[in-house]
Amino acid sequence: MKVHLKNGRLVDPASGKDETLDFLIVDGRFEKIGHSVPSDSSAQMVELKNKIVVPGFIDMHVHLREPGFEHKETIESGCASAARGGFTAVCCMPNTNPCIDDESVVRYIHEKAKSVCKGIVDVYPIAAATKGREGKELSPMAELAHAGAVGFTDDGAPISSPEVMRRALEYSSMYGLVVIQHAEESSMTHGGCMNEGFISTRLGLPGIPHVAEELMIARDIILLRYVPNARYHVAHISTHGSLDHIRRAKAERLNVTCEVTPHHFTLTDDAVAGFDTNTKMNPPLRTKEDVLALKEGLKDGSIDAIVTDHAPHTIDEKEVEYTEAPFGIVGLETAVGLAITELVEQGYLSLYQLVERFSTAPRRICSLPPIRIEEGEPANLTFIDPLTEWTVNTQSFKSKSKNSPFNGRKLKGKSIGIFNNGQMLLSQKFE
């Protein structure tokens, strides 16, 4: 297979390049990269004038739901959604049934992904930190790491016991893998469904206080000082107080990283006023002050990665009273547009920084090989049109679920395709 990409603007933080180039890809590898690569009549020609070429994006926080909850999403539909959104790789969370606490489940996910996704999207399982995600006993980390897990988490639930978290940090450090914490002091959040504050009081909805997130992060940082060779990552931070803790830990040179979702740097708890259950997520939408702090955290590098926390649910599950609805929204197909609209267009991030948050940093956090856009290297690319304006239509999503609060929202910037493992997928409109 030969593909000739012409006039694409390469934005690559790893090499420091930001220039318009041609790329000749043969059998999945870069054969020639230059300013004027000669045409090859046997190659598929793709004109990329005014388009951006970047190292393939990875979403390190995705719920594929399989095995066990295939009515919400499958590995196949989740990967199709990821590809449409511009991601060449995803890391899937362990809250499946059975959960990813056994090497057989890790291998099942790897094999199923290769079978149904045909390699266009790489799938990397993140295993449970504790058996059954119950927070009581460590999972068999050695077996899970050897089977291909790229990290450990009980996402959807915190690792509440300080002793269990300490042991998780110790054992994971033996394999150089990260422990990802869903930061929540559960004794303070039971029954809560939105940010605790003025809006929750006015709406009469039980709240989830910001301090519940911040307390857990503060505790874990103390533990990390005790186990300094471990690697600790905070999932989906949502408050300025959480960011303050992380900044101080980074100033101490502790091995701390964190991530944020587009919905947390875009929406505030004002969005809950209409009781749309697609605004219900955990952690909840916070205040305007928090949103601005998260944007500044992305700008100054305190926040390492942008993730979606893609959490599919069926229409029936979401069309209930707000307090009864499950937490979570889908996000794979809106993430790039929201990030360009809310961050690049508003001057918070440069395109370099955007690529770093979507590609370079998350691969580093998950101990995955960096993408090198060099002759002889495998081609792993995302193509972006930063100027296109479009309106979100959830009915066109590749995901099985449509639970998004962004339906009808106008965005600027969108992925128009990906190339990975010798395969190319381009949006129909672009073709």
C-alpha positions in Angstrom: 0.0 0.0 0.0 1.3 3.4 -1.0 -0.1 6.7 0.2 1.2 10.1 -0.9 0.2 12.9 1.5 0.8 16.3 -0.1 1.2 19.8 1.5 0.2 18.8 5.0 1.3 21.1 7.8 3.3 18.9 10.2 3.0 20.0 13.9 5.3 17.7 15.9 6.5 18.6 19.4 8.9 15.7 19.5 10.9 16.9 16.6 10.1 20.6 17.0 8.8 20.8 13.4 6.0 23.1 12.2 6.3 23.2 8.4 4.4 22.1 5.3 5.7 18.8 4.0 4.9 15.8 1.7 4.9 12.3 3.0 5.2 9.1 1.0 4.1 6.1 3.1 4.8 2.6 1.8 3.6 -0.5 3.6 2.7 1.5 6.7 6.1 3.3 7.0 7.4 6.7 6.0 9.6 6.2 3.0 10.1 9.8 2.1 9.4 13.0 4.0 10.3 16.3 2.4 9.2 19.6 0.9 8.6 18.3 -2.6 8.4 14.5 -2.7 8.1 13.2 -6.3 4.7 11.8 -7.2 4.2 8.1 -7.6 1.4 7.0 -9.9 0.9 3.8 -7.9 0.2 5.8 -4.7 -3.1 7.0 -3.4 -2.8 10.8 -3.5 -4.3 12.9 -0.6 -4.1 16.7 -0.8 -3.8 18.2 2.6 -3.4 21.9 1.9 -4.5 24.0 4.9 -4.8 20.8 6.9 -2.6 19.7 9.9 -0.7 16.5 10.2 0.1 15.4 13.8 1.3 12.3 15.7 -1.6 10.0 16.2 -3.9 11.1 19.1 -4.5 8.7 22.0 -7.4 8.9 24.5 -6.0 7.3 27.7 -9.5 7.3 29.5 -12.2 5.5 27.6 -15.0 3.1 28.6 -15.5 0.5 25.9 -18.0 -1.4 28.0 -17.0 -4.8 26.6 -17.1 -7.4 28.1 -20.5 -7.3 29.9 -22.2 -4.1 28.7 -22.3 -4.5 25.0 -25.7 -2.8 24.8 -24.0 0.5 25.6 -20.8 0.1 23.5 -18.6 -2.6 22.1 -14.9 -2.6 21.3 -15.8 -2.4 17.6 -18.2 0.6 18.0 -15.9 2.3 20.5 -13.0 2.1 18.1 -15.1 3.3 15.2 -16.1 6.3 17.4 -12.4 6.9 18.3 -11.3 6.7 14.6 -14.0 9.2 13.7 -12.8 11.5 16.5 -9.2 11.4 15.4 -7.8 8.9 17.8 -5.4 6.2 16.6 -5.3 4.6 20.1 -7.4 4.3 23.2 -6.8 3.0 26.7 -9.9 1.2 28.1 -11.0 1.3 31.7 -11.6 -1.8 33.8 -15.2 -1.3 35.0 -16.5 -4.1 32.7 -18.1 -7.4 33.6 -16.0 -9.3 34.4 -13.7 -6.4 35.2 -10.1 -6.3 34.0 -8.6 -8.0 37.0 -7.5 -11.2 35.3 -4.9 -11.7 32.6 -7.5 -13.6 30.5 -9.6 -10.4 30.2 -6.6 -8.4 29.1 -5.9 -10.9 26.4 -9.5 -11.0 25.4 -9.6 -7.3 24.8 -6.3 -7.4 22.9 -7.5 -10.2 20.6 -11.0 -8.8 20.1 -9.6 -5.4 19.2 -7.3 -6.8 16.6 -10.1 -8.8 15.2 -12.8 -6.2 14.9 -10.8 -3.0 14.6 -8.3 -4.4 12.0 -5.5 -2.4 13.6 -6.8 1.1 12.6 -7.2 1.9 16.3 -4.8 0.4 18.9 -6.5 -0.7 22.2 -4.5 -0.7 25.4 -6.3 -2.1 28.5 -5.8 -0.4 31.9 -6.3 -3.1 34.5 -8.1 -2.9 37.9 -5.9 -2.0 40.8 -7.8 -4.2 43.2 -9.7 -7.4 42.7 -13.3 -6.8 41.5 -12.5 -3.0 41.9 -13.6 -3.5 45.5 -10.7 -1.6 47.0 -9.8 -4.4 49.4 -7.2 -6.6 47.9 -4.6 -5.9 45.1 -5.2 -7.4 41.7 -2.5 -9.7 40.3 -0.4 -6.9 39.0 2.5 -8.9 37.7 0.2 -11.2 35.6 -1.7 -8.2 34.3 1.4 -6.3 33.4 2.8 -9.3 31.6 -0.5 -9.7 29.7 -0.2 -6.2 28.4 -2.0 -3.8 30.8 -0.5 -0.3 30.6 -1.6 0.9 34.0 -3.8 0.2 37.1 -7.0 1.9 38.3 -10.3 1.2 39.9 -11.8 4.1 37.9 -15.5 4.7 38.6 -14.5 4.1 42.3 -11.6 5.5 44.3 -8.9 3.4 46.0 -10.2 4.5 49.4 -7.9 2.5 51.7 -4.6 4.3 52.4 -2.9 1.0 52.9 -4.2 -0.5 49.7 -3.2 2.6 47.8 0.3 2.4 49.4 0.7 -1.2 48.3 -0.7 -0.4 44.8 1.9 2.3 44.4 4.7 0.0 45.6 3.8 -3.0 43.4 3.0 -1.0 40.3 6.4 0.7 40.6 8.1 -2.7 40.1 6.7 -2.8 36.6 7.1 0.9 35.8 3.4 1.4 35.4 1.2 4.2 36.6 -1.6 4.0 39.2 -4.6 6.1 38.2 -6.8 7.4 40.9 -10.5 8.3 40.6 -10.1 11.0 43.3 -13.2 11.0 45.5 -13.7 10.7 49.3 -16.8 8.5 49.0 -18.1 9.2 52.5 -18.7 12.8 51.4 -20.4 12.0 48.0 -23.0 9.3 48.7 -26.2 10.2 46.9 -24.7 13.3 45.3 -25.4 14.0 41.6 -24.0 17.5 40.9 -21.5 20.1 42.2 -22.4 21.2 45.8 -23.0 24.9 45.8 -25.5 27.6 45.0 -26.9 25.9 41.9 -27.5 22.5 43.6 -29.3 24.3 46.5 -31.5 26.2 44.1 -32.3 23.1 42.1 -32.8 21.0 45.2 -30.3 18.3 44.1 -27.9 16.6 46.4 -24.4 17.9 46.0 -20.9 16.5 45.5 -18.4 18.9 47.3 -15.2 19.9 45.7 -13.3 19.1 48.9 -14.1 15.3 48.4 -11.9 15.3 45.3 -9.2 17.5 46.8 -8.9 15.5 50.1 -8.2 12.3 48.2 -5.5 13.9 46.1 -3.9 15.5 49.1 -3.8 12.1 50.9 -2.4 10.3 47.9 0.4 12.9 47.5 1.4 12.2 51.1 1.5 8.5 50.3 3.6 9.2 47.2 6.2 11.0 49.3 6.5 7.7 51.2 6.7 5.7 47.9 8.7 8.2 45.8 9.6 5.8 43.0 6.0 5.2 42.2 4.0 6.9 39.4 0.7 8.5 40.3 -1.9 10.0 37.9 -5.1 11.8 38.8 -8.0 11.1 36.5 -10.4 13.8 35.3 -9.6 16.6 37.7 -12.3 19.2 38.1 -11.5 21.8 40.7 -8.9 24.6 41.1 -8.1 23.1 44.6 -7.1 19.8 43.0 -4.9 21.7 40.6 -3.2 23.5 43.4 -2.3 20.2 45.1 -0.9 18.9 41.9 1.2 22.0 41.2 2.8 21.8 44.7 3.5 18.1 44.2 5.2 18.8 40.8 7.2 21.5 42.4 8.5 18.8 44.8 9.4 16.8 41.7 7.1 14.0 42.7 6.0 11.6 40.0 2.5 13.2 39.6 0.5 13.7 36.4 -3.1 14.5 35.8 -5.7 14.8 33.0 -8.8 16.9 32.3 -11.9 16.3 30.0 -13.3 18.7 27.5 -16.6 18.9 29.4 -14.8 20.0 32.5 -13.0 22.9 30.7 -16.1 23.8 28.7 -19.2 23.5 30.9 -20.2 24.8 34.4 -22.8 23.6 36.8 -25.1 26.2 35.3 -25.7 23.6 32.6 -27.5 21.4 35.0 -30.4 23.9 35.4 -32.4 22.2 32.6 -32.1 18.8 34.3 -30.6 17.3 31.2 -29.1 14.0 32.5 -26.4 14.3 29.9 -24.9 17.0 32.2 -24.5 14.4 34.9 -21.0 13.1 35.3 -18.6 12.2 38.0 -16.7 14.3 38.9 -19.6 16.8 38.3 -19.5 20.0 36.3 -18.0 22.6 38.6 -18.0 26.5 38.7 -16.8 29.1 36.3 -13.8 29.7 38.6 -12.9 26.0 38.2 -13.3 26.0 34.4 -10.9 29.0 34.1 -8.4 27.4 36.5 -8.4 24.2 34.4 -7.8 26.2 31.2 -4.8 27.9 32.9 -3.6 24.6 34.1 -3.5 23.3 30.6 -1.8 26.4 29.4 1.1 26.3 32.0 1.5 22.5 31.7 0.3 21.6 35.2 -2.3 19.5 33.5 -0.6 16.9 31.3 -3.3 15.3 29.2 -6.7 15.8 27.6 -9.0 12.8 27.8 -12.6 12.1 27.1 -13.8 9.8 29.9 -16.0 8.4 27.1 -18.8 6.8 29.1 -21.6 5.4 26.9 -25.1 4.9 28.3 -28.3 4.0 26.5 -31.2 6.4 26.0 -33.4 4.4 28.4 -30.8 4.6 31.1 -30.5 8.4 30.8 -34.2 9.2 30.3 -35.0 9.1 34.0 -35.1 11.5 36.9 -31.8 13.4 37.3 -31.0 11.7 40.6 -31.5 8.2 39.2 -29.5 8.6 35.9 -26.0 7.1 35.6 -23.0 9.3 35.5 -21.2 9.9 32.2 -21.2 11.1 28.6 -19.7 10.1 25.3 -16.9 12.2 24.1 -14.6 10.6 21.5 -16.2 12.4 18.5 -16.4 15.9 20.0 -13.1 16.2 21.9 -10.9 17.6 19.2 -13.5 20.2 18.2 -14.1 21.3 21.7 -10.4 21.6 22.4 -9.7 23.7 19.4 -12.8 25.9 20.0 -12.3 26.4 23.7 -8.5 26.3 24.0 -6.7 27.1 20.7 -9.2 29.7 19.4 -9.3 31.3 22.9 -5.5 31.5 23.1 -5.0 29.1 26.0 -3.0 26.5 23.9 -0.9 26.6 20.8 -1.2 23.8 18.3 2.1 22.4 19.7 0.6 22.3 23.2 -2.6 20.7 21.9 -0.7 17.9 20.3 1.4 17.4 23.4 -1.8 17.0 25.6 -3.5 14.7 23.1 -0.6 12.6 22.0 2.9 13.0 23.4 2.1 13.2 27.1 -0.6 10.5 27.4 1.7 8.0 25.6 4.5 8.9 28.0 2.2 8.5 31.0 1.1 5.0 29.8 4.7 3.9 29.1 3.9 3.6 25.4 6.5 4.1 22.7 6.7 7.7 21.3 5.5 8.3 17.8 8.4 9.4 15.5 7.6 11.1 12.2 10.8 10.1 10.5 11.8 8.1 7.4 11.7 4.4 8.2 9.4 4.8 11.1 5.8 3.4 11.3 3.2 6.0 10.2 0.8 6.9 13.0 -1.0 10.1 12.2 -4.1 12.2 12.8 -5.3 14.7 10.2 -7.0 17.9 11.4 -8.8 20.7 9.6 -8.5 23.5 12.1 -10.7 25.9 10.2 -13.8 23.9 9.4 -17.0 24.9 11.3 -19.5 22.2 12.1 -22.5 21.4 14.3 -22.5 18.4 16.7 -25.2 15.9 15.6 -25.3 12.9 18.1 -27.3 10.9 15.7 -24.4 10.7 13.3 -22.0 9.4 16.0 -20.3 6.0 15.4 -20.7 5.2 19.1 -23.7 3.0 20.0 -24.7 5.6 22.6 -25.6 9.3 22.0 -25.5 10.7 25.5 -23.8 14.0 25.0 -24.6 17.5 26.3 -23.1 19.0 23.2 -25.7 18.1 20.6 -26.4 21.1 18.4 -23.3 22.9 19.6 -21.3 24.8 16.9 -17.6 24.0 16.9 -14.5 25.0 15.0 -11.8 22.4 14.1 -12.3 18.7 13.5 -10.4 15.6 12.8 -10.7 14.6 9.1 -8.9 11.2 9.3 -6.2 9.0 10.7 -3.5 6.7 9.5 -2.3 3.8 11.6 -0.8 0.3 11.1 -0.8 0.6 7.3 -4.4 1.7 7.1 -6.0 5.1 6.4 -9.5 6.3 7.3 -10.7 9.7 5.9 -14.0 11.4 6.5 -16.5 11.1 3.7 -16.7 14.8 3.2 -13.0 15.2 3.0 -12.7 12.4 0.4 
